[in-house]
């Protein structure tokens, strides 16, 4: 009954959701393209040589997290086609940029039975891998009804999300009981799944595949080249994956830092590309000299802010920074992955709102690789401390790097589960 009511409400909301999609297309026109895929229509006529594996990653973060697993599948099962779905345009762009034609991309259908039925009928997947916690009742029910095994990979469930699911337990529990296996990042999140009704036999603690991140090949050489362009002696702060409301705070803090060191360079990489122009305008309003990477501009000695308004280049820019602030954490967005700067040996600073990465951030902080600040005043103080103490920067960066290395190994465990549940179930 709970799923019936949920489905009825979702059907009623579809026109509103489509209007919102159209509205979002004002700033990001790609949202107005391929919209029929979200209803299970207009899928390509591609004929697969075998039943594909379906991997669903909601957006950029989840897509980047699952890339190593997909590459492992491609290397070990080159004859198994891969269909990948995302909900966002940025996720779609990342799939295309990373895999080209080797992976077929569609937008994931909305969580209504008719759209999902059309999609599953067309794709005919051998298994479905859902990245992290993108759990939709009808998607899981439709897979179960069609006997498509489901693996939730790199799963996490924050305390806040668990409370939300608990309020809808009559919907959440039957959904979880149809999942073949949940590969959780840690035991704490795993217990939250169990408390919601996931059978114990359907849970495996694998650790987080985010730890299996690696510095790009030649990153030291790249960092040297960028610093030669930017100014070898100046210190560089990078603010990664920032959100609306954070850039304004960061720019205020940066203006105060310039008072004591006018040579500083701030690199800002907003999380969402549709905000690139807005952030550029905000930098201008703060009377700071800006260069934009998308325009091929390189900072000179007069540039104060470098806007990283391109996709897929964050690790390159991290390589050339002295320290990294990770966004989504000064405001209540739950934070983003701090392990990418950590593996690059950069001291990491975050605000207090990192509930999406709670255990990782708590552990990284305990290991000495992460500084947590409560507000912009504390952020200013922490920036000043690190800018003035090279030994502290090196020590904190090394601590974060060693923490990442110590926790690697989840990828192989997750691959084994994927192989058993979603690939070799047909072979």
GUNU-624359 format. One record per residue (C-alpha): residue number from 1; z, x, y. Coordinates in steps of 0.5 Angstrom, whole numbers, always signed. Layout:
BEGIN
SITE   n    up  east north
SITE NUM     Z     X     Y
...
END
This chain:
BEGIN
SITE   n    up  east north
SITE   1    +0    +0    +0
SITE   2    +2    +6    +5
SITE   3    -5    +9    +4
SITE   4    -8    +2    +5
SITE   5    -5    +1   +11
SITE   6    -7    +8   +14
SITE   7   -14    +7   +12
SITE   8   -14    +1   +15
SITE   9   -12    +4   +22
SITE  10   -16   +10   +21
SITE  11   -22    +6   +21
SITE  12   -20    +2   +27
SITE  13   -19    +9   +30
SITE  14   -26   +12   +29
SITE  15   -30    +9   +35
SITE  16   -24   +12   +39
SITE  17   -25   +19   +35
SITE  18   -32   +19   +36
SITE  19   -31   +17   +44
SITE  20   -26   +23   +44
SITE  21   -31   +27   +41
SITE  22   -37   +25   +46
SITE  23   -32   +27   +52
SITE  24   -30   +34   +49
SITE  25   -38   +35   +49
SITE  26   -38   +35   +56
SITE  27   -35   +42   +56
SITE  28   -37   +44   +49
SITE  29   -44   +41   +48
SITE  30   -44   +43   +41
SITE  31   -39   +37   +39
SITE  32   -44   +32   +40
SITE  33   -49   +36   +35
SITE  34   -48   +34   +28
SITE  35   -43   +29   +29
SITE  36   -46   +24   +23
SITE  37   -44   +29   +18
SITE  38   -37   +27   +20
SITE  39   -38   +20   +17
SITE  40   -41   +23   +11
SITE  41   -49   +23   +13
SITE  42   -54   +27   +15
SITE  43   -52   +33   +10
SITE  44   -58   +38    +9
SITE  45   -62   +37    +3
SITE  46   -60   +44    +0
SITE  47   -60   +44    -8
SITE  48   -55   +48   -10
SITE  49   -56   +53   -17
SITE  50   -49   +51   -19
SITE  51   -44   +46   -17
SITE  52   -41   +49   -11
SITE  53   -34   +51    -9
SITE  54   -31   +47    -3
SITE  55   -27   +51    +2
SITE  56   -24   +47    +8
SITE  57   -21   +51   +14
SITE  58   -20   +46   +20
SITE  59   -21   +52   +25
SITE  60   -22   +59   +27
SITE  61   -15   +61   +25
SITE  62   -15   +58   +18
SITE  63   -23   +61   +17
SITE  64   -21   +68   +19
SITE  65   -15   +67   +14
SITE  66   -19   +65    +8
SITE  67   -25   +70   +10
SITE  68   -22   +75    +5
SITE  69   -22   +70    -1
SITE  70   -29   +68    +0
SITE  71   -31   +75    +0
SITE  72   -28   +76    -6
SITE  73   -31   +70   -10
SITE  74   -38   +72    -7
SITE  75   -37   +79   -10
SITE  76   -34   +77   -17
SITE  77   -38   +70   -18
SITE  78   -44   +71   -14
SITE  79   -48   +65   -18
SITE  80   -42   +60   -15
SITE  81   -45   +57    -9
SITE  82   -40   +56    -3
SITE  83   -39   +50    +2
SITE  84   -35   +51    +7
SITE  85   -32   +45   +12
SITE  86   -29   +46   +19
SITE  87   -27   +40   +24
SITE  88   -28   +45   +30
SITE  89   -34   +48   +33
SITE  90   -31   +54   +34
SITE  91   -29   +54   +26
SITE  92   -36   +53   +25
SITE  93   -39   +59   +29
SITE  94   -34   +63   +26
SITE  95   -37   +61   +19
SITE  96   -44   +62   +21
SITE  97   -42   +69   +25
SITE  98   -38   +72   +18
SITE  99   -43   +69   +13
SITE 100   -49   +67   +15
SITE 101   -54   +63   +10
SITE 102   -49   +66    +4
SITE 103   -44   +60    +6
SITE 104   -47   +53    +7
SITE 105   -43   +50   +13
SITE 106   -42   +42   +14
SITE 107   -37   +39   +19
SITE 108   -31   +36   +15
SITE 109   -32   +28   +14
SITE 110   -26   +24   +17
SITE 111   -21   +21   +13
SITE 112   -24   +15   +11
SITE 113   -26   +13    +4
SITE 114   -34   +12    +5
SITE 115   -35   +18    +9
SITE 116   -31   +22    +4
SITE 117   -35   +19    -2
SITE 118   -42   +20    +1
SITE 119   -40   +28    +2
SITE 120   -37   +29    -5
SITE 121   -43   +25    -8
SITE 122   -48   +30    -4
SITE 123   -44   +36    -5
SITE 124   -41   +35   -12
SITE 125   -36   +41   -12
SITE 126   -33   +44   -18
SITE 127   -26   +45   -14
SITE 128   -23   +44    -7
SITE 129   -19   +49    -3
SITE 130   -16   +47    +3
SITE 131   -13   +52    +7
SITE 132    -6   +52   +10
SITE 133    -4   +45   +11
SITE 134   -10   +41   +13
SITE 135    -7   +35    +8
SITE 136   -11   +28    +9
SITE 137    -9   +23    +4
SITE 138   -16   +20    +3
SITE 139   -19   +27    +2
SITE 140   -14   +28    -3
SITE 141   -15   +22    -7
SITE 142   -22   +22    -7
SITE 143   -22   +29   -10
SITE 144   -17   +26   -15
SITE 145   -21   +20   -17
SITE 146   -28   +24   -18
SITE 147   -24   +29   -22
SITE 148   -25   +35   -17
SITE 149   -19   +40   -18
SITE 150   -15   +41   -11
SITE 151   -12   +48    -9
SITE 152    -8   +49    -3
SITE 153    -9   +56    -1
SITE 154    -4   +60    +4
SITE 155    +0   +54    +5
SITE 156    +5   +53   +10
SITE 157   +10   +47   +12
SITE 158   +14   +48   +18
SITE 159   +21   +45   +19
SITE 160   +18   +40   +24
SITE 161   +12   +39   +20
SITE 162   +16   +37   +14
SITE 163   +20   +32   +18
SITE 164   +14   +29   +20
SITE 165   +11   +28   +13
SITE 166   +18   +26   +11
SITE 167   +18   +20   +16
SITE 168   +11   +18   +12
SITE 169   +14   +20    +5
SITE 170   +11   +13    +2
SITE 171    +4   +16    +4
SITE 172    +6   +24    +3
SITE 173    +9   +24    -4
SITE 174    +3   +20    -8
SITE 175    -2   +25    -4
SITE 176    +2   +31    -6
SITE 177    +3   +29   -13
SITE 178    -5   +29   -14
SITE 179    -6   +36   -12
SITE 180    -7   +41   -18
SITE 181    -3   +47   -14
SITE 182    +0   +49    -8
SITE 183    +0   +57    -6
SITE 184    +6   +57    -1
SITE 185    +7   +63    +3
SITE 186   +14   +63    +2
SITE 187   +20   +60    -2
SITE 188   +23   +56    +4
SITE 189   +16   +53    +6
SITE 190   +15   +51    -2
SITE 191   +22   +48    -2
SITE 192   +20   +43    +4
SITE 193   +14   +41    -1
SITE 194   +18   +40    -7
SITE 195   +23   +36    -2
SITE 196   +17   +31    -1
SITE 197   +15   +30    -8
SITE 198   +11   +36   -10
SITE 199   +12   +37   -17
SITE 200   +15   +44   -19
SITE 201   +10   +46   -24
SITE 202    +5   +45   -18
SITE 203    +8   +50   -14
SITE 204    +7   +58   -14
SITE 205    +9   +63    -8
SITE 206    +4   +68    -7
SITE 207    +6   +70    +0
SITE 208    +1   +70    +6
SITE 209    -6   +73    +5
SITE 210    -5   +74   +13
SITE 211    -2   +80   +11
SITE 212    -8   +83    +7
SITE 213   -11   +84   +14
SITE 214   -14   +91   +15
SITE 215   -16   +94   +22
SITE 216   -24   +94   +23
SITE 217   -27  +100   +20
SITE 218   -28  +106   +25
SITE 219   -23  +102   +30
SITE 220   -20  +109   +32
SITE 221   -27  +111   +35
SITE 222   -28  +104   +38
SITE 223   -21  +104   +42
SITE 224   -23  +111   +44
SITE 225   -30  +109   +47
SITE 226   -27  +103   +50
SITE 227   -22  +107   +53
SITE 228   -27  +112   +56
SITE 229   -31  +106   +59
SITE 230   -24  +102   +62
SITE 231   -21  +108   +64
SITE 232   -17  +113   +59
SITE 233   -11  +114   +63
SITE 234    -9  +107   +65
SITE 235    -5  +102   +61
SITE 236    -8   +96   +58
SITE 237    -4   +90   +56
SITE 238    -8   +85   +52
SITE 239    -6   +77   +52
SITE 240    -9   +74   +45
SITE 241   -10   +67   +44
SITE 242    -8   +64   +50
SITE 243    -7   +57   +52
SITE 244    -7   +53   +58
SITE 245    -1   +54   +62
SITE 246    +0   +61   +59
SITE 247    -5   +64   +63
SITE 248    -2   +62   +70
SITE 249    +5   +65   +68
SITE 250    +1   +71   +65
SITE 251    -2   +72   +72
SITE 252    +4   +71   +76
SITE 253    +7   +77   +71
SITE 254    +2   +81   +72
SITE 255    +1   +81   +79
SITE 256    +9   +83   +79
SITE 257    +7   +89   +75
SITE 258    +1   +91   +79
SITE 259    +6   +92   +85
SITE 260    +9   +98   +81
SITE 261    +3  +100   +77
SITE 262    -4   +98   +81
SITE 263    -8  +102   +75
SITE 264    -6   +97   +70
SITE 265   -11   +93   +66
SITE 266   -10   +86   +63
SITE 267   -15   +83   +58
SITE 268   -14   +76   +57
SITE 269   -17   +73   +50
SITE 270   -17   +65   +51
SITE 271   -16   +61   +44
SITE 272   -21   +56   +46
SITE 273   -28   +58   +48
SITE 274   -29   +51   +52
SITE 275   -24   +54   +57
SITE 276   -27   +61   +58
SITE 277   -30   +58   +65
SITE 278   -23   +55   +67
SITE 279   -19   +62   +66
SITE 280   -24   +66   +70
SITE 281   -23   +61   +76
SITE 282   -16   +61   +75
SITE 283   -16   +69   +75
SITE 284   -20   +68   +82
SITE 285   -15   +64   +85
SITE 286   -10   +69   +83
SITE 287   -14   +74   +88
SITE 288   -15   +79   +82
SITE 289   -22   +82   +81
SITE 290   -25   +80   +74
SITE 291   -30   +83   +69
SITE 292   -33   +78   +64
SITE 293   -35   +81   +57
SITE 294   -40   +75   +56
SITE 295   -44   +77   +62
SITE 296   -44   +85   +59
SITE 297   -39   +87   +65
SITE 298   -35   +93   +64
SITE 299   -28   +94   +67
SITE 300   -29  +100   +73
SITE 301   -23  +103   +76
SITE 302   -22   +97   +81
SITE 303   -22   +91   +75
SITE 304   -15   +88   +74
SITE 305   -17   +83   +69
SITE 306   -22   +83   +63
SITE 307   -24   +76   +60
SITE 308   -25   +77   +53
SITE 309   -30   +71   +53
SITE 310   -33   +72   +47
SITE 311   -32   +70   +40
SITE 312   -30   +75   +34
SITE 313   -28   +81   +38
SITE 314   -21   +80   +38
SITE 315   -19   +86   +34
SITE 316   -24   +90   +37
SITE 317   -20   +89   +44
SITE 318   -14   +90   +41
SITE 319   -16   +97   +38
SITE 320   -16   +99   +46
SITE 321   -10   +96   +48
SITE 322    -3   +99   +49
SITE 323    +1   +93   +47
SITE 324    -1   +85   +45
SITE 325    +2   +79   +48
SITE 326    +1   +73   +42
SITE 327    -1   +66   +45
SITE 328    +1   +59   +44
SITE 329    +8   +62   +44
SITE 330   +10   +61   +52
SITE 331    +9   +54   +51
SITE 332   +10   +49   +45
SITE 333    +4   +50   +41
SITE 334    +7   +54   +35
SITE 335    +4   +61   +36
SITE 336    -1   +65   +33
SITE 337    -2   +70   +28
SITE 338    +2   +77   +30
SITE 339    +0   +81   +24
SITE 340    -7   +83   +27
SITE 341    -4   +87   +33
SITE 342    +1   +89   +28
SITE 343    -4   +92   +23
SITE 344    -7   +96   +29
SITE 345    +0   +99   +31
SITE 346    +1   +95   +37
SITE 347    +8   +93   +39
SITE 348    +8   +85   +39
SITE 349   +11   +81   +44
SITE 350   +11   +73   +44
SITE 351   +15   +67   +47
SITE 352   +20   +63   +43
SITE 353   +15   +58   +41
SITE 354   +13   +61   +34
SITE 355   +15   +55   +29
SITE 356    +8   +56   +26
SITE 357    +9   +63   +24
SITE 358   +17   +62   +23
SITE 359   +18   +66   +17
SITE 360   +13   +72   +19
SITE 361   +15   +72   +26
SITE 362   +23   +72   +24
SITE 363   +21   +78   +19
SITE 364   +17   +82   +24
SITE 365   +22   +82   +29
SITE 366   +28   +84   +24
SITE 367   +23   +90   +22
SITE 368   +23   +92   +29
SITE 369   +15   +90   +31
SITE 370   +16   +84   +35
SITE 371   +20   +83   +42
SITE 372   +21   +75   +43
SITE 373   +22   +73   +50
SITE 374   +25   +66   +52
SITE 375   +21   +65   +59
SITE 376   +16   +69   +64
SITE 377   +22   +73   +67
SITE 378   +24   +76   +60
SITE 379   +16   +77   +59
SITE 380   +16   +81   +65
SITE 381   +22   +85   +63
SITE 382   +19   +87   +57
SITE 383   +13   +89   +59
SITE 384   +16   +94   +64
SITE 385   +20   +96   +58
SITE 386   +15   +98   +54
SITE 387   +10  +100   +60
SITE 388   +15  +105   +62
SITE 389   +17  +108   +55
SITE 390   +11  +111   +51
SITE 391   +16  +113   +45
SITE 392   +18  +105   +44
SITE 393   +11  +103   +44
SITE 394   +10  +108   +39
SITE 395   +16  +106   +35
SITE 396   +15   +99   +35
SITE 397    +8   +99   +33
SITE 398    +9  +103   +27
SITE 399   +15   +99   +25
SITE 400   +10   +93   +25
SITE 401    +4   +97   +22
SITE 402    +9   +99   +16
SITE 403   +12   +91   +15
SITE 404    +5   +89   +14
SITE 405    +3   +94    +9
SITE 406   +10   +92    +5
SITE 407    +8   +85    +5
SITE 408    +1   +86    +2
SITE 409    -2   +83    -4
SITE 410    -2   +76    -4
SITE 411   -10   +76    -4
SITE 412   -11   +78   -11
SITE 413    -5   +72   -13
SITE 414    -9   +67    -9
SITE 415   -16   +69   -12
SITE 416   -13   +69   -19
SITE 417   -11   +61   -18
SITE 418   -17   +60   -15
SITE 419   -21   +63   -21
SITE 420   -17   +59   -26
SITE 421   -17   +52   -22
SITE 422   -23   +51   -18
SITE 423   -28   +56   -21
SITE 424   -27   +57   -29
SITE 425   -25   +50   -30
SITE 426   -33   +49   -31
SITE 427   -34   +56   -34
END
